[in-house]
Amino acid sequence: MAAGLLVGAAGLPLGGVLLALLDRVPFVTADSGLSVIERNVLFELRLPRVLMSAMVGGLLAMAGAGYQGVFRNPLADPYLLGAAAGAGVGATLIIVVTPGDPAYTVPLAAFAGAIGGVFLAYALGSMAGRGAGTGGATLVLAGVAVSSFLAAVQTFLQQARAEELQRIYSWILGGVGSADWRQLAMVAPYALVSSVILLLHGRLLDVLGVGDEEAAALGLSASRVRLVVLVAASLATACAVAVSGLIGFVGIVVPHVVRRLAGASYRVVLPLSLLGGAAFLGLADLVARSVVAPGELPLGVVTAFVGGPFFVLVLRTARGQVET
């Protein structure tokens, strides 16, 4: 986050940035020495962008960890399970049919789409599997099928309003370049609620990992826990997608790295995924706006460069853990 504040077309001194941030702390006064233009760059452009990338990355990573805990499947991911595609359809529909600025209704539409996408993928996987124990390959195939169908729906909506294509494609490619304080304030309540719910369910996800019968013997309702975590993870995905577009692989890369470093307990995986996702997407955004400066790469392209090879690695290492 510090690098994101300092690196850019307009160079800002480290000491001045620190003093300017300190000056915003209540009851603290500090002279940063920054000009009016430098302060505007810091507080109106870079700081909202850095905070947005941290929030989006943390939400996607934690949602991925939540999905993996619910499905007991290392391949579960907001992008693969149809949540991101469903949220994309909901957001695109609002952009297409709502006149003017639909910013405040996009998260609600994205949330409804994310919920629909996940439950449709899970229902399809369950018909071919055994409910919550649905095999990994079956679940992934169901998610791919649902995502493909929703992508077709999204394409149809785009063609229905050709004049909105540029705006929609810019959103689909993913990015936080347009982040501002209004967007942050708009999605912060959803992000806070979903994060708190997921973090509070870490211990319960650990219990689910030993099996439904054992969980029931301990007085735990497995179906209730799954439903709550699914809704919270879908809300987190919807928040992220609504403000950043479709950014893939964050929800599968970060939780797997966390498990390698800190163990498999969701009491640890969930909070560290939140922090790791924030750092990962912040770094990806820094790369996106630095590699082809003064141009900018779509953020989803950067994460795909990392996530594609990583997903292949996960497929290989998870062969013994996933039913095929």
Helices and strands as residue ranges (DSSP letters): H 2-6, H 14-23, H 36-40, I 41-46, H 47-71, H 83-97, H 106-128, G 131-133, H 136-160, G 162-164, H 165-172, H 181-200, H 202-208, H 212-217, H 222-244, H 250-262, H 266-288, H 299-317
